[in-house]
Each structure stands twice: as structure tokens, then as C-alpha cells.
Amino acid sequence: MAEHANETSGIRFPPPLIYAGLFALGYVLHRLVPVRLMSSGPARVVGWVFVAGALILLFGAAVLFRQAGTTPNPTKPTTALVVRGPYRFTRNPMYVALAALYLGLSGSRSCSGG
């Protein structure tokens, strides 16, 4: 039993920081070379829909982890397997939410001219 106490996923760098770092890099690149794929009105609407959906998915998935008595922190050992809610459809809804948040913030902010 003691041998399982130190088991982790092996993640050494928190995935949210990877998304944040890449978002910051994209923001800087966009400031240097602005690229617009669609007009700012539709991009903002689509962007904010993605942001809202991502936040709902992210917090919902975290709540399910807490209810199951395990941590959403990927660097800590898992104590339970969650298979309900969004976990019925995807193994990592929190990462899906981070990707949607990244896309949503890109669409809602990059077309705002600043």
C-alpha cells in the first residue's frame, strides 16, 4: 500500500501554465504582426461563447473531482476515478476547457484592436 503513496501522473510542469505561456506568446506575436481571420464583431461573440463554455466545463469538472474526493492537480496522486458528467465523453475535460478558453480569449481579445 505504501508504494502507491508516491504515484503521480509524472507531470512536472502544470498544463495551465503551458496554455498561459503560449497565450502570452501569441499575444506578443499578434501585437507585432496582427492577423484577423474574421471581423471583430463575430470573433468577439464566438470568443465569449467559448470563454463561457470553457469556464462552465472547467469548474464543473473540478467540482466533480472534489465530490469524488480526489484532486484536480495533475502533479498529485489520484485517489478516485471520475466517470460521470463530462468525463463520460472525454478523458480530460479540464484540458478541453483550457483549449476552449485559449481559443475564446484569442477571438474575444485579438480582434479588439488592442
Secondary structure, DSSP 8 states (H G I E B T S, - for coil): -GGGTT------S-HHHHHHHHHHHHHHHHHHS---SS-HHHHHHHHHHHHHHHHHHHHHHHHHHHHHT--S-TTS-------SGGGGT-S-HHHHHHHHHHHHHHHHHHTTT-
